[in-house]
């Protein structure tokens, strides 16, 4: 099933590009997103967190179905073909590159942009946060934008 921004129309979107075998940046960011969603409380239904894989070889729908719920059941994990991911990523100011690394699972890792993006209810870019931004900072910004 192909999903587009229309599927999330009327909701704020927290979007992060990463991969399930990421040793640090991705799990840390998704953990911060989970804290943000929890602290939003009853307002959480205004926001849809989305994790878009940049590693289609390993991040199958089944793999994401196991990985993403480890952080928050409401985060949607999306993957696709190499071409679909490249097309989607082309709409964002990001980069990603497969790097051979013998100690990593399957012999490679993926270097990538580590920003968390916020898009508004009309799918318009609002802001982004660099890796390491705390849940408290994201939550404070999000509350300003969504009210």
Contact map, one row per residue, 1 for C-alpha under 8 A:
111000000000000000000000000000000000000000000000000000000000000000000000000000000000000000000000000000000000000000000000000000000000000000000000000
111100000000000000000000000000000000000000000000000000000000000000000000000000000000000000000000000000000000000000000000000000000000000000000000000
111111100000000000000000000000000000000000000000000000000000000000000000000000000000000000000000000000000000000000000000000000000000000000000000000
011111110000000000000000000000000000000000000000000000000000000000000000000000000000000000000000000000000000000000000000000000000000000000000000000
001111111000000000000000000000000000000000000000000000000000000000000000000000000000000000000000000000000000000000000000001000000000000000000000000
001111111000000000000000000000000000000000000000000000000000000000000000000000000000000000000000000000000000000000000000000000000000000000000000000
001111111000000000000000000000000000000000000000000000000000000000000000000000000000000000000000000000000000000000000000000000000000000000000000000
000111111111100000000000000000000000000000000001000000000000000000000000000000000000000000000000000000000000000000000000100000000000000000000000000
000011111110000000000000000000000000000000000000000000000000000000000000000000000000000000000000000000000000000000000000111000000000000000000000000
000000011111000000000000000000000000000000000100000000000000000000000000000000000000000000000000000000000000000000000001110000000000000000000000000
000000011111100000000000000000000000000000001111000000000000000000000000000000000000000000000000000000000000000000000001110000000000000000000000000
000000010111110000000000000000000000000000000111000000000000000000000000000000000000000000000000000000000000000000000111101000000000000000000000010
000000010011111000000000000000000000000000000011110000000000000000000000000000000000000000000000000000000000000000001111101000000000000000000000000
000000000001111100000000000000000000000000000011110000000000000000000000000000000000000000000000000000000000000000011110000000000000000000000000000
000000000000111110000000000000000000000000000000111100000000000000000000000000000000000000000000000000000000000000011110000000000000000000000000000
000000000000011111000000000000000000000000000000011100000000000000000000000000000000000000000000000000000000000001111000000000000000000000000000000
000000000000001111100000000000000000000000000000001111000000000000000000000000000000000000000000000000000000000111110000000000000000000000000000000
000000000000000111110100010000000000000000000000001111100000000000000000000000000000000000000000000000000000000101000000000000000000000000000000000
000000000000000011111100010000000000000000000000000111100010000000000000000000000000000000000000000000000000010000000000000000000000000000000000000
000000000000000001111100010000000000000000000000000010000010001100100000000000000000000000000000000000000000000000000000000000000000000000000000000
000000000000000000111110000000000000000000000000000000000000000000000000000000000000000000000000000000001000100000000000000000000000000000000000000
000000000000000001111111111000000000000000000000000000000000000000000000000000000000000000000000000000000000110000000000000000000000000000000000000
000000000000000000001111111000000000000000000000000000000000000000000000000000000000000000000000000000000000000000000000000000000000000000000000000
000000000000000000000111111100000000000000000000000000000000000000000000000000000000000000000000000000000000000000000000000000000000000000000000000
000000000000000000000111111110000000000000000000000000000000000000000000000000000000000000000000000000000000000001000000000000000010000000000000000
000000000000000001110111111111000000000000000000000000000000000000000000000000000000000000000000000000000000000001000000000000000000000000000000000
000000000000000000000111111111100000000000000000000000000000000000000010000000000000000000000000000000000000000000000000000000000000000000000000000
000000000000000000000001111111110000000000000000000000000000000000000000000000000000000000000000000000000000000000000000000000000000000000000000000
000000000000000000000000111111111000000000000000000000000000000000000000000000000000000000000000000000000000000000010000000000000011000000000000000
000000000000000000000000011111111100000000000000000000000000000000000010000000000000000000000000000000000000000000000000000000000000000000000000000
000000000000000000000000001111111110000000000000000000000000000000000010000000000000000000000000000000000000000000000000000000000000000000000000000
000000000000000000000000000111111111000000000000000000000000000000000000000000000000000000000000000000000000000000000000000000000000011000000000000
000000000000000000000000000011111111100000000000100000000000000000000000000000000000000000000000000000000000000000000000000000000000001000000000000
000000000000000000000000000001111111110000000000000000000000000000000011000000000000000000000000000000000000000000000000000000000000000000000000000
000000000000000000000000000000111111111000000000000000000000000000000000000000000000000000000000000000000000000000000000000000000000001000000000000
000000000000000000000000000000011111111100000000000000000000000000000000000000000000000000000000000000000000000000000000000000000000001101100000000
000000000000000000000000000000001111111110010010000000000000000000000000000000000000000000000000000000000000000000000000000000000000000000000000000
000000000000000000000000000000000111111110010000000000000000000000000000000000000000000000000000000000000000000000000000000000000000000000000000000
000000000000000000000000000000000011111110000000000000000000000000000000000000000000000000000000000000000000000000000000000000000000000000100000000
000000000000000000000000000000000001111111110000000000000000000000000000000000000000000000000000000000000000000000000000000000000000000000100000000
000000000000000000000000000000000000111111110000000000000000000000000000000000000000000000000000000000000000000000000000000000000000000000000000000
000000000000000000000000000000000000000111111000000000000000000000000000000000000000000000000000000000000000000000000000000000000000000000000000000
000000000000000000000000000000000000000111111110000000000000000000000000000000000000000000000000000000000000000000000000000000000000000000000000000
000000000000000000000000000000000000110111111111000000000000000000000000000000000000000000000000000000000000000000000000000000000000000000000000000
000000000010000000000000000000000000000001111111000000000000000000000000000000000000000000000000000000000000000000000000000000000000000000000000000
000000000111000000000000000000000000000000111111000000000000000000000000000000000000000000000000000000000000000000000000000000000000000000000000000
000000000011110000000000000000000000100000111111100000000000000000000000000000000000000000000000000000000000000000000000000000000000000000000000000
000000010011110000000000000000000000000000011111110000000000000000000000011100000000000000000000000000000000000000000000000000000000000000000000000
000000000000111000000000000000001000000000000011111000000000000000000000011100000000000000000000000000000000000000000000000000000000000000000000000
000000000000111100000000000000000000000000000001111100000000000000000000001111000000000000000000000000000000000000000000000000000000000000000000000
000000000000001111000000000000000000000000000000111110000000000000010000001111000000000000000000000000000000000000000000000000000000000000000000000
000000000000001111100000000000000000000000000000011111000000000000000000000011100000000000000000000000000000000000000000000000000000000000000000000
000000000000000011110000000000000000000000000000001111110010000000000000000011110000100000000000000000000000000000000000000000000000000000000000000
000000000000000011100000000000000000000000000000000111110000000000000000000000100000100000000001000000000000010000000000000000000000000000000000000
000000000000000001100000000000000000000000000000000011111110000000000000000000100000000000000000000000000000010000000000000000000000000000000000000
000000000000000000000000000000000000000000000000000011111111000000000000000000111100100000000000000000000000000000000000000000000000000000000000000
000000000000000000000000000000000000000000000000000000111111000000000000000000000000000000000000000000000000000000000000000000000000000000000000000
000000000000000000000000000000000000000000000000000000111111001000000000000000000000000000000000000000000000000000000000000000000000000000000000000
000000000000000000110000000000000000000000000000000010111111111100000000000000100000000000000000000000000000000000000000000000000000000000000000000
000000000000000000000000000000000000000000000000000000011111111100000000000000110000000000000000000000000000000000000000000000000000000000000000000
000000000000000000000000000000000000000000000000000000000011111110000000000011100000000000000000000000000000000000000000000000000000000000000000000
000000000000000000000000000000000000000000000000000000000011111111000000000000000000000000000000000000000000000000000000000000000000000000000000000
000000000000000000010000000000000000000000000000000000000111111111100000000000000000000000000000000000000000000000000000000000000000000000000000000
000000000000000000010000000000000000000000000000000000000011111111110000000011100000000000000000000000000000000000000000000000000000000000000000000
000000000000000000000000000000000000000000000000000000000000111111111000000010000000000000000000000000000000000000000000000000000000000000000000000
000000000000000000000000000000000000000000000000000000000000011111111100000000000000000000000000000000000000000000000000000000000000000000000000000
000000000000000000010000000000000000000000000000000000000000001111111110000000000000000000000000000000000000000000000000000000000000000000000000000
000000000000000000000000000000000000000000000000001000000000000111111111101110000000000000000000000000000000000000000000000000000000000000000000000
000000000000000000000000000000000000000000000000000000000000000011111111111000000000000000000000000000000000000000000000000000000000000000000000000
000000000000000000000000000000000000000000000000000000000000000001111111100000000000000000000000000000000000000000000000000000000000000000000000000
000000000000000000000000001001100100000000000000000000000000000000111111101000000000000000000000000000000000000000000000000000000000000000000000000
000000000000000000000000000000000100000000000000000000000000000000011111111000000000000000000000000000000000000000000000000000000000000000000000000
000000000000000000000000000000000000000000000000000000000000000000011111111100000000000000000000000000000000000000000000000000000000000000000000000
000000000000000000000000000000000000000000000001100000000000000000001001111100000000000000000000000000000000000000000000000000000000000000000000000
000000000000000000000000000000000000000000000001111000000000000000011011111110000000000000000000000000000000000000000000000000000000000000000000000
000000000000000000000000000000000000000000000001111000000000000000010000111111000000000000000000000000000000000000000000000000000000000000000000000
000000000000000000000000000000000000000000000000011110000000100110010000001111100000000000000000000000000000000000000000000000000000000000000000000
000000000000000000000000000000000000000000000000011110000000100100000000000111110000000000000000000000000000000000000000000000000000000000000000000
000000000000000000000000000000000000000000000000000111110011100100000000000011111000100000000000000000000000000000000000000000000000000000000000000
000000000000000000000000000000000000000000000000000010010001000000000000000001111111100000000000000000000000000000000000000000000000000000000000000
000000000000000000000000000000000000000000000000000000010000000000000000000000111111100000000000000000000000000000000000000000000000000000000000000
000000000000000000000000000000000000000000000000000000010000000000000000000000011111110000000000000000000000000000000000000000000000000000000000000
000000000000000000000000000000000000000000000000000000000000000000000000000000011111111000000000000000000000000000000000000000000000000000000000000
000000000000000000000000000000000000000000000000000000000000000000000000000000011111111100000000000000000000000000000000000000000000000000000000000
000000000000000000000000000000000000000000000000000011010000000000000000000000111111111110000000000000000000000000000000000000000000000000000000000
000000000000000000000000000000000000000000000000000000000000000000000000000000000111111111000000000000000000000000000000000000000000000000000000000
000000000000000000000000000000000000000000000000000000000000000000000000000000000011111111100000000000000000000000000000000000000000000000000000000
000000000000000000000000000000000000000000000000000000000000000000000000000000000001111111110000000000000000000000000000000000000000000000000000000
000000000000000000000000000000000000000000000000000000000000000000000000000000000000111111111110000000000000000000000000000000000000000000000000000
000000000000000000000000000000000000000000000000000000000000000000000000000000000000011111111100000000000000000000000000000000000000000000000000000
000000000000000000000000000000000000000000000000000000000000000000000000000000000000001111111000000000000000000000000000000000000000000000000000000
000000000000000000000000000000000000000000000000000000000000000000000000000000000000000111111100000000000000000000000000000000000000000000000000000
000000000000000000000000000000000000000000000000000000000000000000000000000000000000000011111110000000000000000000000000000000000000000000000000000
000000000000000000000000000000000000000000000000000000000000000000000000000000000000000011011111000000000000000110000000000000000000000000000000000
000000000000000000000000000000000000000000000000000000000000000000000000000000000000000010001111100000000000000110000000000000000000000000000000000
000000000000000000000000000000000000000000000000000001000000000000000000000000000000000000000111110000000000011110000000000000000000000000000000000
000000000000000000000000000000000000000000000000000000000000000000000000000000000000000000000011111000000000011100000000000000000000000000000000000
000000000000000000000000000000000000000000000000000000000000000000000000000000000000000000000001111100000001111000000000000000000000000000000000000
000000000000000000000000000000000000000000000000000000000000000000000000000000000000000000000000111110000001111000000000000000000000000000000000000
000000000000000000000000000000000000000000000000000000000000000000000000000000000000000000000000011111000011100000000000000000000000000000000000000
000000000000000000000000000000000000000000000000000000000000000000000000000000000000000000000000001111110011100000000000000000000000000000000000000
000000000000000000000000000000000000000000000000000000000000000000000000000000000000000000000000000111111111000000000000000000000000000000000000000
000000000000000000000000000000000000000000000000000000000000000000000000000000000000000000000000000011111011000000000000000000000000000000000000000
000000000000000000000000000000000000000000000000000000000000000000000000000000000000000000000000000011111111100000000000000000000000000000000000000
000000000000000000001000000000000000000000000000000000000000000000000000000000000000000000000000000001111111100000000000000000000000000000000000000
000000000000000000000000000000000000000000000000000000000000000000000000000000000000000000000000000001011111000000000000000000000000000000000000000
000000000000000000000000000000000000000000000000000000000000000000000000000000000000000000000000000111111111100000000000000000000000000000000000000
000000000000000000000000000000000000000000000000000000000000000000000000000000000000000000000000011111111111110000000000000000000000000000000000000
000000000000000000001100000000000000000000000000000000000000000000000000000000000000000000000000011110011011111000000000000000000000000000000000000
000000000000000000100100000000000000000000000000000001100000000000000000000000000000000000000001111000000001111100000000000000000000000000000000000
000000000000000000000000000000000000000000000000000000000000000000000000000000000000000000000001111000000000111110000000000000000000000000000000000
000000000000000011000000000000000000000000000000000000000000000000000000000000000000000000000111100000000000011111000000000000000000000000000000000
000000000000000010000000000000000000000000000000000000000000000000000000000000000000000000000111000000000000001111100000000000000000000000000000000
000000000000000111000000110000000000000000000000000000000000000000000000000000000000000000000000000000000000000111110000000000000110000000000000000
000000000000000110000000000000000000000000000000000000000000000000000000000000000000000000000000000000000000000011111000000000011110000000000000000
000000000000011110000000000010000000000000000000000000000000000000000000000000000000000000000000000000000000000001111100000000011110000000000000000
000000000000111100000000000000000000000000000000000000000000000000000000000000000000000000000000000000000000000000111110000011111000000000000000000
000000000001111000000000000000000000000000000000000000000000000000000000000000000000000000000000000000000000000000011111000011110000000000000000000
000000000001111000000000000000000000000000000000000000000000000000000000000000000000000000000000000000000000000000001111111111100000000000000000000
000000000111100000000000000000000000000000000000000000000000000000000000000000000000000000000000000000000000000000000111111111000000000000000000000
000000011111100000000000000000000000000000000000000000000000000000000000000000000000000000000000000000000000000000000011111100000000000000000000000
000000001110000000000000000000000000000000000000000000000000000000000000000000000000000000000000000000000000000000000011111100000000000000000000000
000010001001100000000000000000000000000000000000000000000000000000000000000000000000000000000000000000000000000000000011111110000000000000000000000
000000000000000000000000000000000000000000000000000000000000000000000000000000000000000000000000000000000000000000000011111111000000000000000000000
000000000000000000000000000000000000000000000000000000000000000000000000000000000000000000000000000000000000000000001111001111100000000000000000000
000000000000000000000000000000000000000000000000000000000000000000000000000000000000000000000000000000000000000000001111000111110000000000000000000
000000000000000000000000000000000000000000000000000000000000000000000000000000000000000000000000000000000000000000001110000011111000000000000000000
000000000000000000000000000000000000000000000000000000000000000000000000000000000000000000000000000000000000000000111100000001111100000000000000000
000000000000000000000000000000000000000000000000000000000000000000000000000000000000000000000000000000000000000000111000000000111110100001000000000
000000000000000000000000000000000000000000000000000000000000000000000000000000000000000000000000000000000000000001110000000000011111100000000000000
000000000000000000000000100010000000000000000000000000000000000000000000000000000000000000000000000000000000000001110000000000001111100000000000000
000000000000000000000000000010000000000000000000000000000000000000000000000000000000000000000000000000000000000000000000000000000111110000000000000
000000000000000000000000000000000000000000000000000000000000000000000000000000000000000000000000000000000000000000000000000000001111111011000000000
000000000000000000000000000000010000000000000000000000000000000000000000000000000000000000000000000000000000000000000000000000000001111111000000000
000000000000000000000000000000011011000000000000000000000000000000000000000000000000000000000000000000000000000000000000000000000000111111100000000
000000000000000000000000000000000001000000000000000000000000000000000000000000000000000000000000000000000000000000000000000000000000011111110000000
000000000000000000000000000000000000000000000000000000000000000000000000000000000000000000000000000000000000000000000000000000000000111111111000000
000000000000000000000000000000000001000000000000000000000000000000000000000000000000000000000000000000000000000000000000000000001000111111111100000
000000000000000000000000000000000001001100000000000000000000000000000000000000000000000000000000000000000000000000000000000000000000001111111110000
000000000000000000000000000000000000000000000000000000000000000000000000000000000000000000000000000000000000000000000000000000000000000111111111000
000000000000000000000000000000000000000000000000000000000000000000000000000000000000000000000000000000000000000000000000000000000000000011111111100
000000000000000000000000000000000000000000000000000000000000000000000000000000000000000000000000000000000000000000000000000000000000000001111111110
000000000000000000000000000000000000000000000000000000000000000000000000000000000000000000000000000000000000000000000000000000000000000000111111111
000000000000000000000000000000000000000000000000000000000000000000000000000000000000000000000000000000000000000000000000000000000000000000011111111
000000000000000000000000000000000000000000000000000000000000000000000000000000000000000000000000000000000000000000000000000000000000000000001111111
000000000001000000000000000000000000000000000000000000000000000000000000000000000000000000000000000000000000000000000000000000000000000000000111111
000000000000000000000000000000000000000000000000000000000000000000000000000000000000000000000000000000000000000000000000000000000000000000000011111
